[in-house]
Structures are given as structure tokens and as C-alpha cells.
Amino acid sequence: MTIDLILVGKTTGQWLENGIEEYVGRLKHYVRFGLVVIPELKNARHLREEQIKTTEGELILARVAAGDHVILLDERGTLPDGSVEFADRLQGLMNRGVRRLVFVVGGAYGFSEAVYARADQRLSLSRLTFSHQMVRLIFIEQLYRAFTILGGEPYHHR
């Protein structure tokens, strides 16, 4: 399985970049993992919210193939009952033979209707709201945690 994380806009903040780099390095021991960064739109301040979502949506969908399993990281998504359940969901996708699993963090305004329509699932990380920058690090750490849980490693304390 390959797992890709599609992000809108580059990561800002060296401390976030360092954390992401750390967990991406750790993840590569378990799975082929990649970050796909969609550049921020130029002159976006002159566009309406719906125009921004539509354009970002087109750029996201251009990076998704027909057979990919797409999960949006969305505040209205299903909330796993902890990291162990998230690991179990991940194992279920692997057992189903998913070849490429694509998680998507949208832009500041969320996702277009076209992206919602293409998605196979929506996942919420918390009932709390995090910045799009923070979600990147939190999610990648949780993905790493899931693989250590599946491997029976001591990283996650039950």
C-alpha cells in the first residue's frame, strides 16, 4: 500500500516542518508515504470563497486516480474512538487490498462539492478545531502511531 497526504499550501513554521519531517522519516519504515503539496492560489484575496474552493478542488482531484481510496480530513467526518480504532480502520483498508490511500487536508475554506463527491470517507481528528498547519503534524503522528499499534510496538501506551 502507498499512502499519500495531499495538502493545500506549503507548511509554514520551521518547528512544524521539523516535526513533519521527523514523523515522515519514521513512517517510511512501515509504508510508502508521500506528501503532495498543492501551491496556494495566487491573488486568492481577489477571489470569493466558493471560487477558491472550486479551484483548489480541481487541483486536488487532478492528483487523485480512479482507483484511489480518498479520505478527507474534515471536521464533519467520523471521529474514531481513539488511536487504536484508527489503527483498526487502517488495517481494514489494507485487508481490503487498497493500493493507494489518499488523505486530504483542504485549504482554509474546506473542500468543494466535487471533492466531497469524490471522497470515499471523511475523518475527523478531534471535536476541537486545529489550524490546517497543525493538522498536518498531528495527522502524520497519528498515522505513525497507528502503524506502531498494528506492529505491537511500545510507542502507544494502552
DSSP file (Angstrom, degrees, kcal/mol; ACC not computed):
  #  RESIDUE AA STRUCTURE BP1 BP2  ACC     N-H-->O    O-->H-N    N-H-->O    O-->H-N    TCO  KAPPA ALPHA  PHI   PSI    X-CA   Y-CA   Z-CA
    1    1 A M              0   0    0      0, 0.0    31,-1.1     0, 0.0     2,-0.4   0.000 360.0 360.0 360.0 144.3    0.0    0.0    0.0
    2    2 A T  E     -ab  32 100A   0     97,-2.7    99,-3.0    29,-0.1     2,-0.5  -0.956 360.0-160.8-113.6 137.3    1.0    3.6   -0.7
    3    3 A I  E     -ab  33 101A   0     29,-3.1    31,-2.1    -2,-0.4     2,-0.4  -0.981   9.1-176.3-119.8 127.3   -0.3    6.4    1.5
    4    4 A D  E     -ab  34 102A   0     97,-2.6    99,-2.8    -2,-0.5     2,-0.6  -0.942  14.8-152.8-120.1 145.9   -0.2   10.0    0.2
    5    5 A L  E     -ab  35 103A   0     29,-2.5    31,-2.8    -2,-0.4     2,-0.5  -0.970  12.1-154.8-116.8 114.7   -1.3   13.1    2.1
    6    6 A I  E     -ab  36 104A   0     97,-3.1    99,-2.9    -2,-0.6     2,-0.4  -0.782  15.4-173.8 -91.5 130.1   -2.4   15.9   -0.2
    7    7 A L  E     -ab  37 105A   0     29,-3.0    31,-3.4    -2,-0.5     2,-0.7  -0.954  22.4-137.2-125.1 141.3   -2.0   19.4    1.4
    8    8 A V  E    S+a   38   0A   0     97,-0.9    32,-0.1    -2,-0.4    29,-0.1  -0.891  77.3   3.2 -97.9 117.6   -3.1   22.8    0.1
    9    9 A G  S    S-     0   0    0     29,-3.8    29,-0.2    -2,-0.7     2,-0.1   0.182  93.7 -73.8  88.8 150.8   -0.3   25.3    0.6
   10   10 A K        -     0   0    0      1,-0.1     2,-0.4    27,-0.1    -2,-0.1  -0.360  52.4 -97.7 -77.1 159.1    3.1   24.8    2.0
   11   11 A T        -     0   0    0     -2,-0.1     2,-0.4    -4,-0.0    -1,-0.1  -0.606  37.8-155.5 -76.4 131.3    3.9   24.3    5.6
   12   12 A T        +     0   0    0     -2,-0.4     4,-0.1    -3,-0.1    -1,-0.0  -0.913  55.8  52.8-111.2 137.6    4.8   27.4    7.4
   13   13 A G     >  -     0   0    0     -2,-0.4     4,-2.3     3,-0.1     3,-0.4   0.418  69.6-127.6 107.1 115.6    6.9   27.4   10.6
   14   14 A Q  H  > S+     0   0    0      1,-0.2     4,-2.8     2,-0.2     5,-0.2   0.860 108.8  57.2 -60.7 -36.7   10.2   25.6   11.0
   15   15 A W  H  > S+     0   0    0      2,-0.2     4,-1.9     1,-0.2    -1,-0.2   0.877 108.7  46.4 -65.0 -36.0    9.1   23.7   14.1
   16   16 A L  H  > S+     0   0    0     -3,-0.4     4,-2.8     2,-0.2     5,-0.2   0.923 112.0  50.7 -68.9 -43.8    6.2   22.2   12.1
   17   17 A E  H  X S+     0   0    0     -4,-2.3     4,-2.6     1,-0.2    -2,-0.2   0.911 110.6  50.0 -58.5 -42.9    8.4   21.3    9.2
   18   18 A N  H  X S+     0   0    0     -4,-2.8     4,-2.2     2,-0.2    -1,-0.2   0.917 112.1  46.9 -63.1 -43.6   10.8   19.6   11.6
   19   19 A G  H  X S+     0   0    0     -4,-1.9     4,-2.2     2,-0.2     5,-0.2   0.921 113.3  48.0 -64.5 -44.2    8.1   17.6   13.3
   20   20 A I  H  X S+     0   0    0     -4,-2.8     4,-2.6     1,-0.2     5,-0.2   0.930 111.5  50.4 -61.7 -46.0    6.6   16.6   10.0
   21   21 A E  H  X S+     0   0    0     -4,-2.6     4,-2.1    -5,-0.2    -1,-0.2   0.895 108.9  53.3 -59.2 -41.4   10.0   15.6    8.7
   22   22 A E  H  X S+     0   0    0     -4,-2.2     4,-1.7     1,-0.2    -2,-0.2   0.947 114.3  39.5 -59.5 -50.8   10.6   13.5   11.8
   23   23 A Y  H  X S+     0   0    0     -4,-2.2     4,-2.5     2,-0.2    -2,-0.2   0.813 111.7  56.2 -76.0 -29.4    7.4   11.5   11.5
   24   24 A V  H  X S+     0   0    0     -4,-2.6     4,-1.6    -5,-0.2    -1,-0.2   0.925 108.3  50.1 -63.2 -42.7    7.6   11.1    7.7
   25   25 A G  H  < S+     0   0    0     -4,-2.1     4,-0.2    -5,-0.2    -2,-0.2   0.899 112.3  46.7 -60.7 -41.2   11.0    9.6    8.3
   26   26 A R  H >< S+     0   0    0     -4,-1.7     3,-1.5     1,-0.2    -1,-0.2   0.895 108.6  55.6 -67.2 -40.3    9.6    7.2   10.9
   27   27 A L  H >X S+     0   0    0     -4,-2.5     3,-2.7     1,-0.3     4,-1.9   0.825  91.2  72.0 -62.3 -32.6    6.6    6.3    8.7
   28   28 A K  T 3< S+     0   0    0     -4,-1.6    -1,-0.3     1,-0.3    -2,-0.2   0.631  86.4  66.6 -64.8 -11.2    8.8    5.2    5.8
   29   29 A H  T <4 S+     0   0    0     -3,-1.5    -1,-0.3    -4,-0.2    -2,-0.2   0.636 114.3  29.0 -78.1 -13.9    9.8    2.1    7.9
   30   30 A Y  T <4 S+     0   0    0     -3,-2.7     2,-0.3     1,-0.3    -2,-0.2   0.712 126.8   3.8-114.8 -32.5    6.2    0.9    7.6
   31   31 A V  S  < S-     0   0    0     -4,-1.9     2,-0.7   -28,-0.0    -1,-0.3  -0.986  74.7 -93.7-156.8 154.1    4.7    2.1    4.4
   32   32 A R  E     +a    2   0A   0    -31,-1.1   -29,-3.1    -2,-0.3     2,-0.4  -0.709  55.6 179.9 -73.4 117.0    5.4    4.1    1.2
   33   33 A F  E     +a    3   0A   0     -2,-0.7     2,-0.3   -31,-0.2   -29,-0.2  -0.969  10.2 177.5-128.6 136.4    4.3    7.5    2.2
   34   34 A G  E     -a    4   0A   0    -31,-2.1   -29,-2.5    -2,-0.4     2,-0.5  -0.985  23.3-138.8-139.3 150.9    4.4   10.8    0.3
   35   35 A L  E     -a    5   0A   0     -2,-0.3     2,-0.6   -31,-0.2   -29,-0.2  -0.923  14.7-164.6-104.1 130.1    3.4   14.4    0.8
   36   36 A V  E     -a    6   0A   0    -31,-2.8   -29,-3.0    -2,-0.5     2,-0.6  -0.954   9.1-162.6-116.7 110.7    1.7   16.1   -2.2
   37   37 A V  E     -a    7   0A   0     -2,-0.6   -29,-0.2   -31,-0.2   -27,-0.1  -0.838   6.4-158.0-102.0 122.3    1.7   19.8   -1.8
   38   38 A I  E     -a    8   0A   0    -31,-3.4   -29,-3.8    -2,-0.6     3,-0.1  -0.864  29.7-117.2 -94.1 122.5   -0.7   21.9   -3.9
   39   39 A P        -     0   0    0      0, 0.0     3,-0.1     0, 0.0    -1,-0.0  -0.222  32.4 -99.8 -59.9 147.2    0.6   25.5   -4.1
   40   40 A E        -     0   0    0      1,-0.1     2,-0.2   -32,-0.1   -31,-0.0  -0.335  47.1 -96.9 -62.2 148.9   -1.5   28.2   -2.6
   41   41 A L    >   -     0   0    0     -3,-0.1     3,-0.9     1,-0.1     2,-0.2  -0.452  36.0-121.8 -70.0 139.0   -3.5   30.1   -5.2
   42   42 A K  T 3  S+     0   0    0      1,-0.2    -1,-0.1    -2,-0.2     0, 0.0  -0.586  92.8   8.2 -78.7 143.6   -2.0   33.4   -6.4
   43   43 A N  T >  S+     0   0    0     -2,-0.2     3,-1.6     1,-0.1    -1,-0.2   0.801  79.7 152.2  56.5  32.9   -4.2   36.5   -5.9
   44   44 A A  G X   +     0   0    0     -3,-0.9     3,-2.1     1,-0.3    -1,-0.1   0.774  59.8  71.1 -64.5 -25.5   -6.7   34.5   -3.8
   45   45 A R  G 3  S+     0   0    0      1,-0.3    -1,-0.3     3,-0.0    -2,-0.1   0.704  95.0  55.3 -66.4 -15.4   -7.7   37.6   -1.8
   46   46 A H  G <  S+     0   0    0     -3,-1.6     2,-0.3     2,-0.1    -1,-0.3   0.439  98.3  81.8 -92.6  -0.7   -9.4   38.8   -5.0
   47   47 A L  S <  S-     0   0    0     -3,-2.1     2,-0.1    -4,-0.1    -4,-0.0  -0.739  81.4-114.9-105.9 152.7  -11.5   35.6   -5.3
   48   48 A R     >  -     0   0    0     -2,-0.3     4,-2.2     1,-0.1     3,-0.3  -0.447  34.1-107.1 -77.0 158.1  -14.7   34.6   -3.5
   49   49 A E  H  > S+     0   0    0      1,-0.2     4,-2.5     2,-0.2     5,-0.2   0.892 120.5  51.5 -53.2 -44.8  -14.6   31.7   -1.1
   50   50 A E  H  > S+     0   0    0      1,-0.2     4,-2.3     2,-0.2    -1,-0.2   0.869 108.3  51.8 -64.6 -36.8  -16.5   29.5   -3.5
   51   51 A Q  H  > S+     0   0    0     -3,-0.3     4,-2.5     2,-0.2    -1,-0.2   0.897 110.0  49.7 -65.5 -40.2  -14.1   30.2   -6.3
   52   52 A I  H  X S+     0   0    0     -4,-2.2     4,-2.9     2,-0.2     5,-0.3   0.944 112.1  46.9 -64.0 -47.9  -11.1   29.3   -4.1
   53   53 A K  H  X S+     0   0    0     -4,-2.5     4,-2.4     1,-0.2    59,-0.5   0.901 113.0  49.8 -61.4 -41.0  -12.7   26.0   -3.0
   54   54 A T  H  X S+     0   0    0     -4,-2.3     4,-2.1     2,-0.2    -1,-0.2   0.937 113.9  44.0 -64.1 -46.9  -13.6   25.2   -6.6
   55   55 A T  H  X S+     0   0    0     -4,-2.5     4,-1.9     2,-0.2    -2,-0.2   0.931 115.6  47.0 -65.6 -46.0  -10.1   25.9   -7.9
   56   56 A E  H  X S+     0   0    0     -4,-2.9     4,-2.4    -5,-0.2    -1,-0.2   0.899 110.5  55.3 -61.2 -38.8   -8.4   24.1   -5.0
   57   57 A G  H  X S+     0   0    0     -4,-2.4     4,-2.9    -5,-0.3    -2,-0.2   0.900 105.6  50.6 -60.7 -42.4  -10.8   21.2   -5.6
   58   58 A E  H  X S+     0   0    0     -4,-2.1     4,-1.6     1,-0.2    -1,-0.2   0.899 111.3  48.9 -62.2 -40.2   -9.8   20.9   -9.2
   59   59 A L  H  < S+     0   0    0     -4,-1.9     4,-0.4     2,-0.2    -2,-0.2   0.875 112.6  48.0 -68.0 -37.3   -6.1   20.8   -8.2
   60   60 A I  H >< S+     0   0    0     -4,-2.4     3,-1.8     1,-0.2    -2,-0.2   0.955 111.4  49.2 -65.1 -50.8   -6.8   18.1   -5.6
   61   61 A L  H >< S+     0   0    0     -4,-2.9     3,-1.3     1,-0.3    -2,-0.2   0.782 101.1  64.3 -63.8 -27.1   -8.8   16.0   -7.9
   62   62 A A  T 3< S+     0   0    0     -4,-1.6    -1,-0.3     1,-0.2    -2,-0.2   0.700 103.2  50.0 -67.2 -17.7   -6.1   16.2  -10.6
   63   63 A R  T <  S+     0   0    0     -3,-1.8     2,-0.5    -4,-0.4    -1,-0.2   0.292  96.0  85.4-103.3   8.4   -3.8   14.3   -8.2
   64   64 A V    <   -     0   0    0     -3,-1.3     2,-0.2    -4,-0.1     6,-0.0  -0.939  66.7-147.7-114.4 130.4   -6.3   11.5   -7.4
   65   65 A A    >   -     0   0    0     -2,-0.5     3,-1.3     1,-0.1    -2,-0.1  -0.518  28.7-105.7 -93.2 164.3   -6.6    8.4   -9.6
   66   66 A A  T 3  S+     0   0    0      1,-0.3    -1,-0.1    -2,-0.2    -2,-0.0   0.852 117.5  45.3 -58.0 -39.7   -9.7    6.5  -10.3
   67   67 A G  T 3  S+     0   0    0      2,-0.1    33,-0.3    31,-0.0    32,-0.3   0.462  87.4 115.3 -87.9  -0.4   -8.8    3.5   -8.1
   68   68 A D    <   -     0   0    0     -3,-1.3     2,-0.7    31,-0.1    33,-0.2  -0.361  64.4-132.8 -70.1 147.2   -7.6    5.5   -5.1
   69   69 A H  E     -c  101   0A   0     31,-2.4    33,-3.1    -2,-0.1     2,-0.5  -0.918  29.1-157.7 -98.2 116.9   -9.4    5.4   -1.8
   70   70 A V  E     -c  102   0A   0     -2,-0.7    50,-2.4    48,-0.3    51,-1.7  -0.847  15.0-176.9-108.5 126.8   -9.8    9.0   -0.7
   71   71 A I  E     -cd 103 121A   0     31,-3.3    33,-1.9    -2,-0.5     2,-0.4  -0.981  14.8-148.7-122.8 121.4  -10.3   10.2    2.9
   72   72 A L  E     -cd 104 122A   0     49,-2.4    51,-3.3    -2,-0.5     2,-1.0  -0.730  13.5-135.0 -88.0 133.6  -10.9   13.8    3.6
   73   73 A L  E     +cd 105 123A   0     31,-2.8    33,-0.5    -2,-0.4     2,-0.4  -0.803  48.6 159.4 -84.8 106.1   -9.7   15.2    6.9
   74   74 A D  E >   -     0   0A   0     49,-2.3     3,-2.3    -2,-1.0    -2,-0.0  -0.989  53.5-131.5-140.8 135.8  -12.8   17.1    7.7
   75   75 A E  E 3  S+     0   0A   0     -2,-0.4    49,-0.1     1,-0.3    -1,-0.1   0.728 111.6  52.7 -62.0 -20.6  -14.3   18.5   10.9
   76   76 A R  E 3  S+     0   0A   0     47,-0.1    -1,-0.3     2,-0.0    48,-0.1   0.284  91.6 106.1 -96.3  10.0  -17.6   16.9   10.0
   77   77 A G  E <  S-     0   0A   0     -3,-2.3    46,-0.3    46,-0.2     2,-0.2  -0.189  85.0 -74.1 -80.3 177.1  -16.1   13.5    9.4
   78   78 A T  E     - d   0 123A   0     44,-2.0    46,-2.8     1,-0.1    -1,-0.2  -0.501  44.1-137.1 -72.8 141.8  -16.4   10.4   11.6
   79   79 A L        -     0   0    0     44,-0.2    46,-0.1    -2,-0.2    -1,-0.1  -0.887  15.5-133.8-103.6 114.8  -14.4   10.6   14.8
   80   80 A P        -     0   0    0      0, 0.0     2,-1.8     0, 0.0     3,-0.1  -0.308  21.8-115.5 -64.0 152.4  -12.6    7.4   15.7
   81   81 A D  S    S-     0   0    0      1,-0.1     4,-0.4     2,-0.1     3,-0.2  -0.435  80.2 -49.0 -86.0  62.4  -12.8    6.2   19.2
   82   82 A G  S  > S-     0   0    0     -2,-1.8     4,-1.7     1,-0.2    -1,-0.1  -0.275  77.9 -61.1 100.3 174.7   -9.1    6.7   19.8
   83   83 A S  H  > S+     0   0    0      1,-0.2     4,-2.5     2,-0.2    -1,-0.2   0.804 127.1  58.9 -68.7 -32.0   -5.9    5.8   18.1
   84   84 A V  H  > S+     0   0    0      2,-0.2     4,-2.3     1,-0.2    -1,-0.2   0.926 106.9  47.1 -66.1 -42.9   -6.5    2.0   18.4
   85   85 A E  H  > S+     0   0    0     -4,-0.4     4,-2.5     2,-0.2    -2,-0.2   0.905 110.6  52.7 -64.7 -39.2   -9.7    2.3   16.4
   86   86 A F  H  X S+     0   0    0     -4,-1.7     4,-2.3     1,-0.2    -2,-0.2   0.927 109.3  49.7 -59.9 -43.5   -8.0    4.4   13.8
   87   87 A A  H  X S+     0   0    0     -4,-2.5     4,-2.5     1,-0.2    -2,-0.2   0.901 109.7  51.6 -61.0 -40.9   -5.3    1.7   13.5
   88   88 A D  H  X S+     0   0    0     -4,-2.3     4,-2.3     2,-0.2    -2,-0.2   0.897 108.7  50.4 -63.2 -40.4   -8.1   -0.9   13.1
   89   89 A R  H  X S+     0   0    0     -4,-2.5     4,-1.9     2,-0.2    -1,-0.2   0.913 110.6  49.8 -62.7 -41.9   -9.7    1.2   10.3
   90   90 A L  H  X S+     0   0    0     -4,-2.3     4,-2.1     1,-0.2    -2,-0.2   0.913 109.8  50.7 -62.2 -43.8   -6.3    1.4    8.6
   91   91 A Q  H  X S+     0   0    0     -4,-2.5     4,-2.7     1,-0.2    -1,-0.2   0.892 106.8  55.4 -61.4 -39.7   -5.8   -2.4    8.9
   92   92 A G  H  X S+     0   0    0     -4,-2.3     4,-1.6     1,-0.2    -1,-0.2   0.891 107.3  48.9 -60.6 -40.5   -9.3   -2.9    7.4
   93   93 A L  H  <>S+     0   0    0     -4,-1.9     5,-2.0     2,-0.2     4,-0.3   0.899 111.6  49.2 -66.4 -39.8   -8.3   -0.8    4.4
   94   94 A M  H ><5S+     0   0    0     -4,-2.1     3,-1.3     1,-0.2    -2,-0.2   0.907 109.3  52.6 -64.7 -40.7   -5.1   -2.8    4.0
   95   95 A N  H 3<5S+     0   0    0     -4,-2.7    -1,-0.2     1,-0.3    -2,-0.2   0.819 103.8  57.5 -64.3 -30.7   -7.0   -6.1    4.3
   96   96 A R  T 3<5S-     0   0    0     -4,-1.6    -1,-0.3    -5,-0.2    -2,-0.2   0.551 118.8-112.8 -76.4  -7.4   -9.4   -4.9    1.5
   97   97 A G  T < 5 +     0   0    0     -3,-1.3     2,-0.2    -4,-0.3    -3,-0.2   0.738  48.1 176.2  84.0  23.6   -6.4   -4.6   -0.8
   98   98 A V      < -     0   0    0     -5,-2.0    -1,-0.2     1,-0.2     3,-0.2  -0.461  11.3-168.0 -61.5 126.1   -6.4   -0.8   -1.1
   99   99 A R  S    S+     0   0    0    -32,-0.3   -97,-2.7     1,-0.3     2,-0.5   0.891  71.7  23.9 -86.2 -43.1   -3.4    0.0   -3.2
  100  100 A R  E     -b    2   0A   0    -33,-0.3   -31,-2.4   -99,-0.2     2,-0.5  -0.972  66.0-167.8-130.5 119.2   -3.2    3.8   -2.8
  101  101 A L  E     -bc   3  69A   0    -99,-3.0   -97,-2.6    -2,-0.5     2,-0.5  -0.916   9.5-164.9-105.4 125.0   -4.8    5.5    0.2
  102  102 A V  E     -bc   4  70A   0    -33,-3.1   -31,-3.3    -2,-0.5     2,-0.4  -0.949   6.5-170.3-118.8 119.4   -5.1    9.3   -0.2
  103  103 A F  E     -bc   5  71A   0    -99,-2.8   -97,-3.1    -2,-0.5     2,-0.4  -0.834  13.1-156.0-101.2 146.2   -5.8   11.6    2.8
  104  104 A V  E     -bc   6  72A   0    -33,-1.9   -31,-2.8    -2,-0.4     2,-0.6  -0.984  16.2-166.8-132.0 128.4   -6.5   15.2    2.0
  105  105 A V  E     -bc   7  73A   0    -99,-2.9   -97,-0.9    -2,-0.4   -31,-0.1  -0.965  27.5-149.6-106.0 118.2   -6.2   18.4    4.1
  106  106 A G        -     0   0    0     -2,-0.6   -98,-0.3   -33,-0.5     5,-0.1  -0.013  19.0 -88.0 -78.5-174.7   -8.1   21.1    2.4
  107  107 A G  B >   -E  110   0B   0      3,-0.8     3,-1.6  -100,-0.1    -1,-0.2  -0.058  57.9 -73.6 -82.3-170.5   -7.4   24.8    2.3
  108  108 A A  T 3  S+     0   0    0      1,-0.3     3,-0.1  -100,-0.0    -2,-0.1   0.756 132.2  45.7 -60.5 -27.2   -8.7   27.4    4.7
  109  109 A Y  T 3  S-     0   0    0      1,-0.3    -1,-0.3   -60,-0.1     2,-0.2   0.380 108.3-126.1 -99.9   3.8  -12.3   27.3    3.4
  110  110 A G  B <   -E  107   0B   0     -3,-1.6    -3,-0.8   -57,-0.0    -1,-0.3  -0.610  47.8 -26.2  90.9-149.9  -12.5   23.5    3.2
  111  111 A F        -     0   0    0     -2,-0.2   -57,-0.1    -5,-0.1   -58,-0.1  -0.728  52.8-117.8-111.1 152.5  -13.5   21.4    0.2
  112  112 A S     >  -     0   0    0    -59,-0.5     4,-2.1    -2,-0.3     3,-0.2  -0.372  35.5-107.4 -75.7 164.1  -15.5   21.9   -2.9
  113  113 A E  H  > S+     0   0    0      1,-0.2     4,-2.4     2,-0.2     5,-0.1   0.845 120.4  58.7 -61.6 -33.7  -18.6   19.9   -3.6
  114  114 A A  H  > S+     0   0    0      2,-0.2     4,-1.6     1,-0.2    -1,-0.2   0.882 106.2  47.2 -64.8 -37.8  -16.7   18.0   -6.3
  115  115 A V  H  > S+     0   0    0     -3,-0.2     4,-1.7     2,-0.2    -2,-0.2   0.920 111.6  50.4 -69.9 -42.9  -14.1   16.9   -3.7
  116  116 A Y  H  < S+     0   0    0     -4,-2.1    -2,-0.2     1,-0.2    -1,-0.2   0.907 109.8  52.0 -58.8 -40.2  -16.8   15.8   -1.3
  117  117 A A  H  < S+     0   0    0     -4,-2.4    -1,-0.2     1,-0.2    -2,-0.2   0.849 111.5  46.3 -65.8 -34.5  -18.5   13.8   -4.0
  118  118 A R  H  < S+     0   0    0     -4,-1.6   -48,-0.3    -5,-0.1    -1,-0.2   0.756  90.9 103.8 -78.8 -25.5  -15.2   12.0   -4.9
  119  119 A A     <  -     0   0    0     -4,-1.7   -48,-0.2     1,-0.1     3,-0.1  -0.244  54.9-159.9 -64.6 143.6  -14.3   11.2   -1.3
  120  120 A D  S    S+     0   0    0    -50,-2.4     2,-0.3     1,-0.3   -49,-0.2   0.739  76.3   0.2 -88.4 -29.0  -14.8    7.6   -0.1
  121  121 A Q  E     -d   71   0A   0    -51,-1.7   -49,-2.4     2,-0.0     2,-0.4  -0.972  58.9-137.9-153.1 162.3  -14.8    8.7    3.6
  122  122 A R  E     -d   72   0A   0     -2,-0.3   -44,-2.0   -51,-0.2     2,-0.4  -0.997  20.9-166.3-125.7 136.1  -14.4   11.7    5.9
  123  123 A L  E     -d   78   0A   0    -51,-3.3   -49,-2.3    -2,-0.4     2,-0.4  -0.979   7.2-157.9-126.4 131.9  -12.3   11.6    9.0
  124  124 A S        -     0   0    0    -46,-2.8   -49,-0.1    -2,-0.4     3,-0.1  -0.889   5.1-160.6-104.7 139.6  -12.3   14.0   11.9
  125  125 A L  S    S-     0   0    0     -2,-0.4     2,-0.3     1,-0.3    -1,-0.1   0.710  71.8 -15.1 -88.4 -22.2   -9.2   14.1   14.2
  126  126 A S        -     0   0    0      2,-0.2    -1,-0.3     1,-0.1     4,-0.1  -0.982  56.5-112.7-169.5 161.5  -11.0   15.8   17.1
  127  127 A R  S    S+     0   0    0     -2,-0.3     2,-0.1    -3,-0.1    -1,-0.1   0.673  99.8  83.3 -77.1 -17.6  -14.0   17.7   18.1
  128  128 A L  S    S-     0   0    0     -3,-0.1     2,-0.5     1,-0.0    -2,-0.2  -0.438  87.1-118.4 -78.1 159.1  -11.6   20.6   18.6
  129  129 A T        -     0   0    0     -2,-0.1     2,-0.3    -4,-0.1    -2,-0.1  -0.882  30.0-171.1-102.1 130.7  -10.6   22.7   15.7
  130  130 A F        -     0   0    0     -2,-0.5    -4,-0.0    -4,-0.1     2,-0.0  -0.842  30.5-100.6-114.4 154.8   -6.9   22.8   14.6
  131  131 A S     >  -     0   0    0     -2,-0.3     4,-2.4     1,-0.1     5,-0.2  -0.351  34.8-113.2 -66.1 155.9   -5.3   25.1   12.1
  132  132 A H  H  > S+     0   0    0      1,-0.2     4,-0.9     2,-0.2    -1,-0.1   0.810 119.4  54.9 -61.8 -28.2   -4.6   23.5    8.7
  133  133 A Q  H  > S+     0   0    0      2,-0.2     4,-0.9     1,-0.2     3,-0.3   0.925 109.1  45.1 -68.6 -45.7   -0.9   23.7    9.6
  134  134 A M  H  > S+     0   0    0      1,-0.2     4,-2.6     2,-0.2     5,-0.2   0.866 103.5  64.1 -67.7 -36.8   -1.2   21.9   12.8
  135  135 A V  H  X S+     0   0    0     -4,-2.4     4,-3.1     1,-0.2     5,-0.3   0.864  96.0  60.6 -56.4 -36.3   -3.4   19.1   11.3
  136  136 A R  H  X S+     0   0    0     -4,-0.9     4,-2.1    -3,-0.3    -1,-0.2   0.952 110.8  37.2 -56.6 -53.4   -0.5   18.1    9.1
  137  137 A L  H  X S+     0   0    0     -4,-0.9     4,-2.3    -3,-0.2     5,-0.2   0.926 117.6  50.8 -67.5 -45.4    1.8   17.2   12.0
  138  138 A I  H  X S+     0   0    0     -4,-2.6     4,-2.2     1,-0.2    -2,-0.2   0.926 112.7  46.5 -59.9 -45.5   -1.0   15.8   14.2
  139  139 A F  H  X S+     0   0    0     -4,-3.1     4,-2.5    -5,-0.2    -1,-0.2   0.932 111.4  49.5 -65.4 -45.2   -2.3   13.5   11.4
  140  140 A I  H  X S+     0   0    0     -4,-2.1     4,-2.2    -5,-0.3    -1,-0.2   0.888 111.3  50.4 -63.5 -37.4    1.2   12.3   10.4
  141  141 A E  H  X S+     0   0    0     -4,-2.3     4,-2.8     2,-0.2    -1,-0.2   0.919 110.8  49.5 -63.9 -42.1    2.0   11.5   14.0
  142  142 A Q  H  X S+     0   0    0     -4,-2.2     4,-2.4     2,-0.2    -2,-0.2   0.859 109.0  52.2 -65.9 -35.1   -1.3    9.6   14.4
  143  143 A L  H  X S+     0   0    0     -4,-2.5     4,-1.8     2,-0.2    -1,-0.2   0.930 111.4  46.5 -65.0 -45.0   -0.6    7.6   11.2
  144  144 A Y  H  X S+     0   0    0     -4,-2.2     4,-2.0     1,-0.2    -2,-0.2   0.931 111.5  52.3 -60.2 -45.8    2.8    6.6   12.6
  145  145 A R  H  X S+     0   0    0     -4,-2.8     4,-2.3     1,-0.2    -2,-0.2   0.901 105.9  55.1 -57.5 -42.4    1.1    5.7   15.9
  146  146 A A  H  X S+     0   0    0     -4,-2.4     4,-2.6     1,-0.2    -1,-0.2   0.911 107.4  48.7 -59.4 -43.3   -1.4    3.5   14.0
  147  147 A F  H  X S+     0   0    0     -4,-1.8     4,-1.6     1,-0.2    -1,-0.2   0.860 110.4  50.6 -68.0 -33.9    1.4    1.5   12.4
  148  148 A T  H  <>S+     0   0    0     -4,-2.0     5,-2.8     2,-0.2     4,-0.3   0.876 110.6  50.5 -70.2 -34.6    3.2    1.1   15.7
  149  149 A I  H ><5S+     0   0    0     -4,-2.3     3,-1.5     1,-0.2    -2,-0.2   0.944 110.9  48.1 -63.5 -47.8   -0.1   -0.2   17.2
  150  150 A L  H 3<5S+     0   0    0     -4,-2.6    -1,-0.2     1,-0.3    -2,-0.2   0.822 112.3  50.3 -62.9 -30.6   -0.5   -2.6   14.4
  151  151 A G  T 3<5S-     0   0    0     -4,-1.6    -1,-0.3    -5,-0.2    -2,-0.2   0.451 111.9-120.4 -86.5  -0.4    3.0   -3.8   14.8
  152  152 A G  T < 5 +     0   0    0     -3,-1.5    -3,-0.2    -4,-0.3    -2,-0.1   0.782  59.2 155.4  68.4  26.1    2.6   -4.3   18.6
  153  153 A E    > < -     0   0    0     -5,-2.8     3,-0.7    -6,-0.2    -1,-0.2  -0.488  53.3-117.3 -88.1 159.0    5.3   -1.8   19.3
  154  154 A P  T 3  S+     0   0    0      0, 0.0    -1,-0.1     0, 0.0    -5,-0.1   0.341  87.5  98.7 -80.9   8.4    5.6    0.1   22.6
  155  155 A Y  T 3  S+     0   0    0     -7,-0.1     2,-0.5     1,-0.1   -10,-0.1   0.922  80.1  55.5 -60.7 -44.3    5.1    3.6   21.2
  156  156 A H  S <  S-     0   0    0     -3,-0.7     2,-0.6   -11,-0.2    -1,-0.1  -0.795  79.0-149.8 -94.1 125.4    1.4    3.7   22.1
  157  157 A H              0   0    0     -2,-0.5    -2,-0.0     1,-0.1     0, 0.0  -0.846 360.0 360.0 -97.2 120.9    0.6    3.1   25.8
  158  158 A R              0   0    0     -2,-0.6    -1,-0.1   -74,-0.0    -2,-0.0   0.435 360.0 360.0 -89.3 360.0   -2.7    1.5   26.3
